Amino acid sequence: MVQIGNFFFKYRNFLFIFLYLLLFVPSPPLFGENYFGENYYLFPIILGLVVTISGQALRGATIGLAYIMRGGKDGKVYADDLVTGGMFQHARNPLYVGNILMLLGVGILSNSLIYVLIVMPLFMVIYHAIVLAEENFLRNKFGTAFEAYTKKVNRWIPDFRNVTSTFKGIKFNAKRWMIKEYGTQYVWLSGITLILLFKYPQLTHHDEQFRNILLAIFLPLILLGYLLVRYMKKSGKWRE
C-alpha cells in the first residue's frame, strides 16, 4: 500500500481534475422523486452544500492556523517539520478529511448514485494509501515523536474537543488561506455553479436563457476573483 500511495501522491492533483469530471457522468439519482416528492431536488442541494462547505471550512481552518507543506518535493512525500499544532491537534490529516468532505458534498449535490457509492469509496482507498505512504516517511524521519503523536490524535476522525482553545491560541492567517487556496476555491465554486445550474433546471424554472444569463454572471465573477488573488500573489503585493 505504501508503494501505491507513493505513486498516487505524485499524481494526486490530476486525480482531482478527473474526480470533478466524473461528477457529470450520467448516473441514477441518489435521491429520487419517489421518496422525497416533487421537491426532492432540494434535499441533495441542501445536504450537499452543508457537507462540501464543511470540508472547505476544515481546509481553511487547517491552512489558516498551522500550515504544512502539501506539495512534497520532486513528486515525493516530504516534510521539514512534524506539524502538530492548529487543526493537526484534532486530526492527523485534516486537509485530506476536508478534501473527502468537499468531494462527497459535491457528489451529493450532483445527486449521483454512482459518484457517492462507487467513486467516493475508490477515492478513499487511494487516499488511505497516500496517507500510509506519508506516515511511513514521517515515522522514518521523526521516529518516536511521530509515534507519540499517532497515539494522541486520530488518523481520520477529527476530535473537535477544545477546538475553541485552538482558535484562541493561534491567530488565523486569512491572507495565507487565500494565497494557498485560491486555485482550489476557483475549481470548487465553478463546479458548484455548474452543478446547480445544469443538474437542477428547477432552480431557473426550466428557462435556459435565464440559466445562461446566470452562467454569464457568476462564472466570470469567480474567474475575476481567482485572477485578482493570483495577481496579488505573483506581484508580491500579498505575502503570507
PyMOL commands that set and color helices and strands:
alter all, ss='L'
color gray80, all
select helices_A, chain A and resi 2-10+12-22+33-36+42-65+86-89+94-109+113-142+144-152+163-169+174-199+201-204+208-234
alter helices_A, ss='H'
color red, helices_A
deselect
rebuild
show_as cartoon
